[in-house]
């Protein structure tokens, strides 16, 4: 730890020569002084629909202020467009396809364990002397609860977290904690504020009252999320923890819309990332408060970065990369993503993007985009609207693509010229060199990471949504369990 940061932290904690023990089980003779607490604030299905990202008809003053005081990242991607494989990845620092956690809600109750040398992030933090928490119970006066969501596609450790109580944090520093919010996950229940007539509708969705009402409801849910984040940040200040806690806000996968969640286009994988460094502590190299960072980053980069900032050794096996501090690696040239079985619906999609282009490889091209999915048919009104307007011949060419009986084997989009990804360039000669380069990068990634999705689940397992049922609870820390949502 830099000498200045060490002095700053000792001053803020009121630590004297004989008071280096900051948390449960820490002794100066055995464990180096840790500079920071870490608090992850995780929105469920939260895309970057915030004022600070340029979205209209959403009210996000707390997250906008957090971005103004910290760093806002514009190209931060999850490795899967649905919660359980994405969470399995960012909580291990590994691609879900590497560790066999790629099918949504798989391995519930079958004893499947992580490969040797791979562990949940909280276990590494605990070994480094950190107290760990997945907060469900907030202090008196805070009306909402955290969901406690984990949703991992493997047998969890017996005690993945030490507590689910906010009240335990102050007495157990340093800590690594997270709050999982229900927003903006469907069904949307936030008070109505966004004007449906003023929301932006992407060209691949029909500009229809159903679409506008649905988009407005999503933005209202993001507004509600911002309010809850504001209450958590205020509580951190009240408890005297703000000056020693790094705040990390992000989403677990892309936005809950037809072409977002469960698909590997931009809106299925891109999520917000905002990090605020404590005002009284010297930030690490590469972190400049009040700025915007446009580097390509992946959610699996969080685990090694947090461990490195905590002064802990980063496990050699982790596939994520450190992106802050003296040991940060070079900027990523590519990000990768994967979608496999979701619910009862089987696809195998793989994607790679660089600073300008996204390439998608569809290993199941014989299936329609709107392949039967009970969850989306129940929860996504635009999913059914597309089918109805298709039958009536009322869709534009960009919208008709979603209703085609099959999908292209390869897709290529110029995100600079076509940010909505509606002009597939894969078969145009002038883009052949770009396609070959990205195709080679994707094939190399599939081989080097030993992509477990090469073998599809048996049909009976897929039809049963992965085995023992999609609502099987996942163990939490002490004081109860939390039911997973879709």
C-alpha positions as CSV (number, residue, x, y, z in Angstrom):
1,X,0.0,0.0,0.0
2,X,1.4,3.5,-0.8
3,X,2.7,5.3,2.3
4,X,0.3,8.2,1.8
5,X,-2.7,5.9,1.6
6,X,-1.6,4.1,4.7
7,X,-1.3,7.4,6.7
8,X,-4.6,8.6,5.4
9,X,-6.4,5.5,6.4
10,X,-4.8,5.4,9.9
11,X,-5.9,9.0,10.4
12,X,-9.4,8.4,9.3
13,X,-9.8,5.3,11.5
14,X,-8.2,7.0,14.5
15,X,-5.6,4.2,14.7
16,X,-2.6,4.7,16.9
17,X,0.6,2.7,17.1
18,X,-1.0,-0.1,19.0
19,X,-4.4,-0.1,17.1
20,X,-3.9,-1.8,13.8
21,X,-6.6,-4.4,14.2
22,X,-9.4,-3.1,12.0
23,X,-11.8,-6.0,11.9
24,X,-12.6,-9.4,13.3
25,X,-9.6,-11.7,13.2
26,X,-7.1,-9.1,12.0
27,X,-3.7,-8.7,13.8
28,X,-1.0,-6.4,12.6
29,X,1.7,-9.1,13.1
30,X,-0.1,-11.5,10.8
31,X,-2.1,-9.5,8.2
32,X,-1.1,-6.3,6.4
33,X,-3.2,-3.3,7.0
34,X,-6.1,-3.2,4.5
35,X,-6.9,0.3,3.2
36,X,-10.5,-0.1,2.3
37,X,-14.0,-1.5,2.7
38,X,-15.9,-2.5,-0.5
39,X,-19.6,-2.1,-1.1
40,X,-21.2,-3.5,-4.3
41,X,-24.6,-2.2,-5.3
42,X,-26.1,-4.5,-7.9
43,X,-29.2,-3.7,-10.0
44,X,-31.1,-6.7,-11.3
45,X,-31.4,-6.4,-15.1
46,X,-30.0,-2.9,-14.9
47,X,-28.9,-1.5,-18.2
48,X,-27.2,2.0,-18.4
49,X,-30.5,3.8,-18.4
50,X,-29.5,6.7,-16.1
51,X,-29.4,10.4,-16.5
52,X,-25.5,10.3,-16.4
53,X,-25.6,7.9,-19.3
54,X,-27.8,10.3,-21.3
55,X,-31.2,8.6,-20.9
56,X,-34.3,10.7,-20.9
57,X,-37.4,10.3,-18.7
58,X,-35.4,8.7,-15.8
59,X,-34.6,10.5,-12.5
60,X,-31.3,9.3,-11.1
61,X,-29.8,12.1,-9.0
62,X,-28.0,9.9,-6.5
63,X,-26.3,7.7,-9.2
64,X,-25.6,10.8,-11.3
65,X,-23.9,12.4,-8.2
66,X,-22.0,9.2,-7.6
67,X,-20.7,9.3,-11.2
68,X,-19.8,13.0,-10.7
69,X,-17.7,12.1,-7.6
70,X,-16.2,8.9,-9.1
71,X,-15.6,7.4,-12.5
72,X,-18.3,6.3,-14.9
73,X,-17.4,3.5,-17.2
74,X,-19.1,3.4,-20.6
75,X,-18.0,0.0,-22.0
76,X,-18.5,-2.4,-19.1
77,X,-20.0,-5.8,-20.2
78,X,-21.2,-8.9,-18.4
79,X,-20.2,-12.2,-19.8
80,X,-23.7,-13.5,-20.0
81,X,-27.1,-11.8,-20.7
82,X,-29.0,-13.4,-17.9
83,X,-28.5,-13.5,-14.1
84,X,-27.3,-16.9,-13.0
85,X,-24.4,-17.5,-15.5
86,X,-23.4,-13.8,-15.2
87,X,-23.4,-13.9,-11.4
88,X,-21.5,-17.2,-11.5
89,X,-18.9,-15.5,-13.6
90,X,-18.4,-12.2,-11.8
91,X,-18.4,-13.9,-8.3
92,X,-15.6,-16.2,-9.4
93,X,-13.7,-14.0,-11.8
94,X,-14.1,-16.8,-14.4
95,X,-16.1,-17.1,-17.6
96,X,-19.2,-19.1,-16.9
97,X,-18.4,-21.2,-20.0
98,X,-15.1,-22.2,-18.5
99,X,-16.4,-23.4,-15.2
100,X,-19.5,-25.2,-16.5
101,X,-22.0,-22.6,-15.2
102,X,-23.2,-21.4,-18.6
103,X,-26.8,-22.8,-18.7
104,X,-29.3,-20.7,-16.8
105,X,-30.4,-22.1,-13.4
106,X,-28.4,-25.3,-13.9
107,X,-27.0,-27.6,-11.3
108,X,-29.6,-26.9,-8.6
109,X,-29.3,-29.7,-6.1
110,X,-27.1,-32.0,-8.2
111,X,-23.9,-31.3,-6.2
112,X,-22.0,-29.7,-9.1
113,X,-18.9,-28.0,-7.7
114,X,-16.4,-25.5,-9.1
115,X,-13.2,-26.7,-10.6
116,X,-10.1,-27.0,-8.4
117,X,-8.6,-23.6,-7.7
118,X,-11.8,-21.7,-8.4
119,X,-13.7,-20.2,-5.5
120,X,-16.4,-17.6,-4.7
121,X,-14.9,-14.1,-4.3
122,X,-16.0,-13.9,-0.7
123,X,-13.9,-16.9,0.2
124,X,-10.8,-15.1,-1.2
125,X,-11.7,-12.0,0.7
126,X,-12.3,-13.9,3.9
127,X,-8.8,-15.5,3.6
128,X,-7.4,-11.9,3.3
129,X,-9.0,-10.9,6.6
130,X,-12.2,-9.3,5.3
131,X,-15.7,-9.7,6.8
132,X,-18.2,-10.5,4.1
133,X,-21.9,-9.6,3.7
134,X,-24.9,-10.0,1.4
135,X,-27.2,-7.4,2.9
136,X,-30.9,-8.1,3.1
137,X,-31.8,-6.3,6.4
138,X,-31.2,-2.6,6.5
139,X,-31.3,-0.4,9.6
140,X,-34.6,0.7,11.1
141,X,-36.2,3.5,9.0
142,X,-35.1,2.0,5.7
143,X,-38.3,0.4,4.3
144,X,-36.8,-1.9,1.6
145,X,-34.8,-5.0,1.9
146,X,-32.0,-6.4,-0.2
147,X,-32.9,-9.5,-2.2
148,X,-29.9,-11.5,-1.0
149,X,-29.7,-12.9,-4.5
150,X,-26.7,-15.1,-5.4
151,X,-28.2,-17.4,-8.1
152,X,-25.0,-19.4,-8.8
153,X,-25.0,-22.4,-11.1
154,X,-22.9,-24.5,-8.8
155,X,-23.0,-25.9,-5.3
156,X,-22.3,-22.9,-3.1
157,X,-19.9,-23.0,-0.2
158,X,-21.4,-23.8,3.2
159,X,-21.1,-20.1,4.3
160,X,-20.6,-17.8,1.3
161,X,-21.2,-14.7,3.5
162,X,-20.7,-13.9,7.1
163,X,-23.9,-11.9,7.6
164,X,-26.9,-10.4,5.9
165,X,-27.3,-7.5,8.4
166,X,-26.2,-4.0,7.6
167,X,-25.8,-3.4,11.4
168,X,-22.9,-5.8,11.5
169,X,-20.7,-3.8,9.1
170,X,-19.3,-1.0,11.3
171,X,-18.0,-3.4,13.9
172,X,-16.4,-5.7,11.4
173,X,-14.0,-3.7,9.2
174,X,-12.6,-4.2,6.7
175,X,-15.6,-5.6,4.9
176,X,-16.6,-6.7,1.5
177,X,-20.4,-6.3,1.2
178,X,-23.0,-6.2,-1.5
179,X,-26.6,-5.2,-1.7
180,X,-28.7,-6.8,-4.4
181,X,-31.7,-4.8,-5.5
182,X,-34.9,-6.1,-7.1
183,X,-35.1,-3.2,-9.5
184,X,-35.4,-3.0,-12.4
185,X,-36.4,-6.6,-12.7
186,X,-39.8,-7.4,-14.0
187,X,-42.6,-7.1,-13.1
188,X,-42.3,-3.4,-12.9
189,X,-44.0,-1.9,-9.8
190,X,-42.5,1.5,-9.4
191,X,-44.7,4.7,-9.3
192,X,-45.4,6.1,-12.7
193,X,-43.4,9.1,-13.6
194,X,-41.9,8.7,-17.1
195,X,-44.0,10.0,-19.9
196,X,-44.5,7.2,-22.5
197,X,-44.8,9.8,-25.3
198,X,-41.3,11.1,-24.5
199,X,-39.3,7.8,-24.1
200,X,-36.9,6.7,-26.8
201,X,-37.8,3.5,-28.7
202,X,-35.1,1.6,-30.5
203,X,-35.9,1.0,-34.2
204,X,-36.0,-2.8,-33.8
205,X,-39.2,-2.4,-31.6
206,X,-42.5,-1.2,-32.9
207,X,-43.3,2.3,-32.0
208,X,-46.6,1.3,-30.4
209,X,-48.5,2.3,-27.1
210,X,-47.6,-1.1,-25.6
211,X,-43.9,-0.6,-26.3
212,X,-44.0,3.0,-25.0
213,X,-45.8,2.0,-21.8
214,X,-43.4,-0.8,-21.2
215,X,-40.3,1.3,-21.7
216,X,-41.7,4.0,-19.4
217,X,-42.3,1.4,-16.7
218,X,-38.7,0.2,-17.0
219,X,-37.4,3.7,-16.6
220,X,-39.6,4.2,-13.6
221,X,-38.1,1.1,-12.1
222,X,-34.6,2.6,-12.7
223,X,-35.8,5.7,-10.9
224,X,-36.9,3.6,-8.0
225,X,-33.5,1.9,-7.9
226,X,-31.8,5.2,-7.8
227,X,-33.8,6.2,-4.7
228,X,-32.8,3.0,-2.9
229,X,-29.2,3.5,-3.7
230,X,-29.4,7.0,-2.4
231,X,-30.8,5.7,1.0
232,X,-27.9,3.2,1.2
233,X,-25.3,5.9,0.5
234,X,-26.9,8.1,3.1
235,X,-26.8,5.3,5.7
236,X,-23.1,4.8,4.9
237,X,-22.5,8.5,5.7
238,X,-24.6,8.3,8.9
239,X,-22.6,5.3,10.1
240,X,-19.3,7.0,9.5
241,X,-18.3,4.5,6.8
242,X,-18.3,6.6,3.7
243,X,-14.7,7.8,4.0
244,X,-13.3,4.3,4.1
245,X,-15.6,2.5,1.6
246,X,-15.2,2.1,-2.1
247,X,-18.7,2.1,-3.8
248,X,-19.2,0.0,-6.9
249,X,-22.5,0.2,-8.7
250,X,-23.3,-2.1,-11.6
251,X,-26.0,-4.3,-13.2
252,X,-25.9,-8.1,-13.2
253,X,-26.9,-8.3,-16.9
254,X,-28.5,-6.2,-19.6
255,X,-31.9,-4.5,-19.7
256,X,-35.1,-6.6,-19.4
257,X,-36.4,-6.1,-22.9
258,X,-37.0,-8.4,-25.8
259,X,-33.6,-8.1,-27.5
260,X,-31.8,-7.3,-24.3
261,X,-31.8,-9.9,-21.5
262,X,-31.0,-13.4,-22.8
263,X,-29.5,-12.2,-26.0
264,X,-25.9,-11.1,-26.9
265,X,-26.5,-7.8,-28.6
266,X,-25.2,-4.6,-26.8
267,X,-28.4,-4.2,-24.7
268,X,-28.1,-7.7,-23.4
269,X,-24.6,-7.4,-22.1
270,X,-23.8,-3.7,-21.5
271,X,-24.4,-2.5,-18.0
272,X,-23.5,0.6,-16.0
273,X,-20.4,0.7,-13.8
274,X,-19.8,3.6,-11.5
275,X,-17.0,3.5,-8.9
276,X,-16.5,6.1,-6.2
277,X,-13.3,6.2,-4.2
278,X,-13.4,7.5,-0.6
279,X,-12.6,11.2,-0.6
280,X,-10.0,11.0,2.2
281,X,-7.9,8.2,0.5
282,X,-5.5,8.4,-2.3
283,X,-7.1,6.7,-5.4
284,X,-5.2,4.0,-7.3
285,X,-3.4,4.5,-10.5
286,X,-5.8,4.8,-13.4
287,X,-8.6,6.2,-11.3
288,X,-9.4,9.9,-11.8
289,X,-12.6,11.1,-9.9
290,X,-15.0,13.1,-12.0
291,X,-14.0,11.4,-15.3
292,X,-15.5,9.0,-17.8
293,X,-13.5,5.8,-18.7
294,X,-14.1,4.3,-22.1
295,X,-12.0,1.2,-21.8
296,X,-13.4,-2.2,-22.7
297,X,-14.1,-4.0,-19.4
298,X,-15.8,-7.1,-18.3
299,X,-17.7,-8.0,-15.1
300,X,-15.2,-10.8,-14.4
301,X,-12.5,-8.0,-14.0
302,X,-14.2,-6.8,-10.8
303,X,-13.0,-9.8,-8.7
304,X,-9.3,-9.6,-9.4
305,X,-9.4,-5.8,-9.2
306,X,-11.1,-5.7,-5.8
307,X,-8.7,-8.3,-4.4
308,X,-5.7,-6.4,-5.7
309,X,-6.9,-3.1,-4.2
310,X,-7.4,-4.9,-0.9
311,X,-3.8,-6.0,-0.9
312,X,-4.7,-9.6,-1.4
313,X,-3.0,-11.9,-3.9
314,X,-5.0,-12.4,-7.1
315,X,-5.5,-16.2,-7.8
316,X,-3.5,-17.2,-10.9
317,X,-6.4,-19.1,-12.3
318,X,-8.8,-16.1,-12.5
319,X,-9.7,-15.1,-16.1
320,X,-10.6,-11.5,-15.2
321,X,-8.0,-8.8,-15.3
322,X,-7.0,-6.1,-12.8
323,X,-7.9,-2.8,-14.3
324,X,-7.0,-0.3,-11.5
325,X,-3.8,0.3,-9.6
326,X,-0.1,-0.3,-10.2
327,X,-0.7,-3.9,-11.4
328,X,-3.4,-3.1,-13.9
329,X,-2.9,-4.8,-17.2
330,X,-3.1,-3.3,-20.7
331,X,-6.5,-2.3,-22.0
332,X,-8.6,-5.2,-23.4
333,X,-8.8,-5.4,-27.1
334,X,-11.9,-7.6,-27.0
335,X,-14.8,-8.4,-24.7
336,X,-16.6,-11.8,-25.0
337,X,-20.1,-13.0,-24.2
338,X,-22.2,-16.2,-24.3
339,X,-25.8,-17.2,-24.1
340,X,-26.8,-20.9,-23.6
341,X,-30.0,-22.5,-22.4
342,X,-32.3,-20.0,-20.6
343,X,-35.4,-21.5,-19.0
344,X,-36.6,-24.2,-21.4
345,X,-35.2,-22.4,-24.5
346,X,-32.0,-23.6,-26.0
347,X,-29.7,-21.4,-28.0
348,X,-25.9,-21.3,-28.2
349,X,-24.7,-17.8,-29.0
350,X,-21.2,-16.5,-28.7
351,X,-20.0,-12.9,-29.3
352,X,-16.9,-10.8,-29.4
353,X,-16.6,-7.0,-29.7
354,X,-13.7,-4.6,-30.1
355,X,-13.8,-0.8,-29.8
356,X,-16.0,-0.5,-32.9
357,X,-17.5,-3.8,-34.1
358,X,-19.5,-6.7,-32.6
359,X,-19.5,-10.2,-34.1
360,X,-22.0,-12.8,-33.2
361,X,-21.8,-16.5,-33.9
362,X,-25.0,-18.5,-33.7
363,X,-24.4,-22.2,-33.3
364,X,-28.2,-22.9,-33.3
365,X,-29.2,-21.0,-36.5
366,X,-32.2,-23.2,-37.2
367,X,-34.2,-21.7,-34.4
368,X,-36.2,-18.5,-34.4
369,X,-35.3,-15.5,-32.3
370,X,-38.8,-15.7,-30.8
371,X,-38.4,-19.3,-30.0
372,X,-40.9,-20.4,-27.3
373,X,-40.0,-19.1,-23.9
374,X,-42.7,-19.2,-21.2
375,X,-41.0,-16.5,-19.1
376,X,-40.8,-13.9,-21.9
377,X,-44.3,-14.7,-23.1
378,X,-45.6,-14.0,-19.6
379,X,-43.5,-11.0,-18.7
380,X,-42.6,-9.2,-21.9
381,X,-45.6,-7.6,-23.6
382,X,-43.5,-6.5,-26.6
383,X,-42.5,-10.1,-27.2
384,X,-46.1,-10.9,-28.0
385,X,-46.8,-7.6,-29.7
386,X,-44.1,-8.4,-32.3
387,X,-45.8,-11.6,-33.2
388,X,-49.2,-9.9,-33.5
389,X,-47.9,-7.1,-35.7
390,X,-45.9,-9.6,-37.8
391,X,-49.1,-11.5,-38.5
392,X,-50.8,-8.2,-39.5
393,X,-47.9,-7.2,-41.8
394,X,-47.2,-4.0,-39.8
395,X,-43.5,-4.4,-38.9
396,X,-40.6,-2.6,-40.4
397,X,-37.7,-4.6,-42.0
398,X,-35.6,-4.1,-38.8
399,X,-38.4,-5.4,-36.7
400,X,-39.2,-8.3,-39.0
401,X,-35.8,-9.7,-38.4
402,X,-36.9,-10.7,-34.9
403,X,-39.8,-12.7,-36.3
404,X,-37.9,-14.6,-39.0
405,X,-38.1,-18.5,-38.8
406,X,-34.3,-18.8,-38.5
407,X,-31.4,-16.7,-37.4
408,X,-28.2,-15.9,-39.4
409,X,-25.1,-18.0,-38.5
410,X,-23.0,-14.9,-38.3
411,X,-23.7,-11.3,-37.6
412,X,-21.4,-8.3,-37.7
413,X,-22.3,-4.7,-36.7
414,X,-20.4,-1.4,-36.9
415,X,-21.4,0.1,-33.5
416,X,-20.0,3.5,-34.5
417,X,-22.3,3.8,-37.5
418,X,-25.1,1.5,-36.4
419,X,-25.3,1.5,-32.6
420,X,-28.7,-0.3,-32.6
421,X,-27.2,-3.2,-34.5
422,X,-29.8,-3.5,-37.3
423,X,-27.5,-3.7,-40.4
424,X,-25.8,-7.0,-40.5
425,X,-22.5,-6.6,-42.4
426,X,-21.4,-10.2,-42.2
427,X,-21.9,-11.0,-45.9
428,X,-20.6,-7.7,-47.4
429,X,-17.2,-8.1,-49.1
430,X,-15.9,-4.8,-47.8
431,X,-16.2,-6.0,-44.2
432,X,-14.6,-9.4,-44.9
433,X,-11.3,-8.6,-43.2
434,X,-13.0,-7.3,-40.1
435,X,-15.2,-10.4,-39.9
436,X,-12.3,-12.7,-40.3
437,X,-10.3,-11.0,-37.5
438,X,-13.2,-11.1,-35.1
439,X,-14.1,-14.6,-36.1
440,X,-10.5,-15.7,-35.3
441,X,-10.5,-13.9,-32.0
442,X,-13.8,-15.6,-31.0
443,X,-12.6,-19.1,-32.1
444,X,-9.4,-18.6,-30.1
445,X,-11.3,-17.6,-27.0
446,X,-13.6,-20.6,-27.3
447,X,-10.6,-22.9,-27.5
448,X,-8.4,-21.3,-24.9
449,X,-11.2,-21.0,-22.3
450,X,-12.4,-24.6,-23.0
451,X,-15.9,-23.5,-23.7
452,X,-18.2,-26.0,-22.0
453,X,-21.1,-25.1,-24.1
454,X,-19.8,-27.1,-27.0
455,X,-22.0,-30.0,-25.7
456,X,-25.6,-29.0,-25.3
457,X,-27.6,-30.3,-22.3
458,X,-29.6,-33.5,-22.9
459,X,-33.1,-32.6,-24.2
460,X,-34.9,-33.9,-21.0
461,X,-32.7,-31.7,-18.8
462,X,-33.2,-28.6,-21.0
463,X,-37.0,-29.2,-21.0
464,X,-36.9,-29.4,-17.2
465,X,-35.1,-26.0,-17.2
466,X,-31.9,-27.4,-15.9
467,X,-33.0,-30.1,-13.4
468,X,-34.6,-29.5,-10.1
469,X,-36.6,-26.4,-10.9
470,X,-36.0,-22.7,-11.7
471,X,-37.1,-21.4,-8.3
472,X,-34.9,-23.6,-6.1
473,X,-33.5,-21.4,-3.3
474,X,-29.8,-20.8,-3.1
475,X,-28.1,-20.8,0.3
476,X,-27.3,-17.4,1.8
477,X,-25.4,-16.5,4.9
478,X,-27.0,-16.6,8.4
479,X,-30.5,-15.7,9.2
480,X,-32.5,-17.1,6.3
481,X,-32.7,-17.6,2.6
482,X,-33.8,-15.5,-0.3
483,X,-36.0,-16.8,-3.2
484,X,-34.5,-16.4,-6.6
485,X,-36.4,-14.5,-9.3
486,X,-36.3,-15.1,-13.0
